[in-house]
Amino acid sequence: MTTLEQMYSALGVSQQVCDLGQSVLDGLETRFREIDRRAEINQGKVLYAMQKNKVSAACFAATTGYGYDDEGRDRLEKVYADVFHTQAALVRPQITCGTHALTVALSANLLPGDELLSVSGLPYDTLQEVIGLRPSPCSLAEYGVSYRQVDLLEDGSFDYEGIRKAITDKTKLVAVQRSKGYATRPSLSVEQIGEMIAFVKSIRPDIICMVDNCYGEFVQTIEPSDLGADMVVGSLIKNPGGGLAPIGGYICGTKQCVDRCAYRLSAPGLGQEVGANLGILPSFYQGLFLAPTVVAGALKGAIFAANLYERLGFRVVPNGQEPRYDIIQAVELGSESAMRAFCKGIQSAAPVDSYVDPIPGDMPGYDAQVIMAAGAFVQGSSIELSADGPIRPPYAVYFQGGLTWCHAKLGILLSVQKLADAGLLPK
Ligand SMILES: *Cc1c(COP(=O)(O)O)cnc(C)c1O
């Protein structure tokens, strides 16, 4: 018979690291129970939406060409709208990634002369070129959309006074990023975001409030659209794709906003009517069905990593006790070599490409070199076990995902193992 210890030893985890992991896990039972409870609620939410919209085998059929009358595509969008409690949704393989979904949402709803206001500080790296903060052809700036930013306060909360002052007649859209992205600020709760939206609407009810929802889906039992967001936007190769969607993004929101997004994505006049599904829909449906439990596994991994690395003396964001508002765990490792060792551990735990040695490289959309560990079934998927981070102080790796909790656990143990092997653990 094979014991757990023998199995871990075969996978490269020493008895010492195993024992450390177990002692950390012993203190996490209550938190894991709460995660399972939320997963159960979110699973129900997804099932209810699928049943209400009478999802059937016919929805999985491939369409080609223009994709007129694509029943499966249209019904999937209704399912998403019901999960997020919005009037409408745009969910398609023609949206290539999260950045693309956000670009569509912004450029569809901002016209020349309008101003975009970010109220959660500097947006995610790839959006900086979209906005034109780093000059790029076809940026919003090039089209005459101006930009203003209000940073979060020292404690990570919204700067309400700053927001009030920043809102002008030109302000058309307020953007907020739920997840910290590549920053070491705290992520925002849906409740915090809802309060901010109510504040903005109390000043000017016509301002569109858009939430970059990447990495946040199904972490709580409500979404920002439950608390007034006009658009929530995200990537299907993160949480809502459940690890199965091989491409795609979504925009859920008011009919008015989503219609414009559809016109921007395809063409004015065509909107949601075109866009063949090319046979991809089974993965979209089944991925959404699995997403609540996949997110739960990823959350357990994040909490385990936080507590383990905290025990080892590293600064982690969020810390071991804090509530979770996304699936990202930042660990500040303090050096490039420690980042490499950590990523090597995550990589060596992977089902795919486990023998590969991750090294830093240039990435489109990022201004520093980035190191990435991902042995994923879907290339670049970050709902699968992965770690990445820009090579710049404080040399933080952003760890996320794990399609199963058991895999996430192995990856984290191996990351500690690689740091120990390289002599990089604090004494
Ligand atoms: C990942 C991410 C994006 C961009 O999504 P991609 O699919 O990588 O293009 C945008 N915002 C946040 C907060 C993200 O985490």
The ligand as a MOL file (V3000), in Angstrom:
LIG
                    3D

  0  0  0     0  0            999 V3000
M  V30 BEGIN CTAB
M  V30 COUNTS 15 15 0 0 0
M  V30 BEGIN ATOM
M  V30 1 C -5.8380 38.7960 -15.4630 0
M  V30 2 C -6.3670 40.1380 -15.2300 0
M  V30 3 C -6.7080 40.9690 -16.2770 0
M  V30 4 C -6.4620 40.6230 -17.7150 0
M  V30 5 O -6.9190 39.3800 -18.0920 0
M  V30 6 P -6.1560 38.5620 -19.2430 0
M  V30 7 O -7.0600 37.4140 -19.4980 0
M  V30 8 O -4.8320 38.1660 -18.6950 0
M  V30 9 O -6.0190 39.4630 -20.4150 0
M  V30 10 C -7.2490 42.1980 -15.9680 0
M  V30 11 N -7.4290 42.5800 -14.7020 0
M  V30 12 C -7.0970 41.8050 -13.6640 0
M  V30 13 C -7.3200 42.2930 -12.2650 0
M  V30 14 C -6.5560 40.5550 -13.8870 0
M  V30 15 O -6.2410 39.7830 -12.8520 0
M  V30 END ATOM
M  V30 BEGIN BOND
M  V30 1 1 1 2
M  V30 2 1 2 3
M  V30 3 2 2 14
M  V30 4 1 3 4
M  V30 5 2 3 10
M  V30 6 1 4 5
M  V30 7 1 5 6
M  V30 8 2 6 7
M  V30 9 1 6 8
M  V30 10 1 6 9
M  V30 11 1 10 11
M  V30 12 2 11 12
M  V30 13 1 12 13
M  V30 14 1 12 14
M  V30 15 1 14 15
M  V30 END BOND
M  V30 END CTAB
M  END
